[in-house]
Amino acid sequence: MITLSALLMNNGLPNQPILLIEPHRNHAGIWRIKFCYDDLEPLSMNADQASELAVGLHQMAEDEVASEIDEAVVRAKRYGAM
């Protein structure tokens, strides 16, 4: 079984508390999921990768963070369809 730290690292995220998870549009106009940290630059990933990360987090019972990611993905896809 993969650890939380490994799951985050495999997705390009540090194992630090996430302050905010939200959809954001990059310079090319593509909606992505942004992860904001206290002392690091925000990091982002595409919505499909974020959805897969949320599945892994749900499997680890990290439901609060996973649900925030799920909500951000839904909003990003809705914004992208407008």
Summary of the structure (lengths in Angstrom):
residues: 82
radius of gyration: 12.2
end to end distance: 39.3
largest distance: 39.3
contacts: 220
relative contact order: 0.19
helix: 48%
strand: 23%
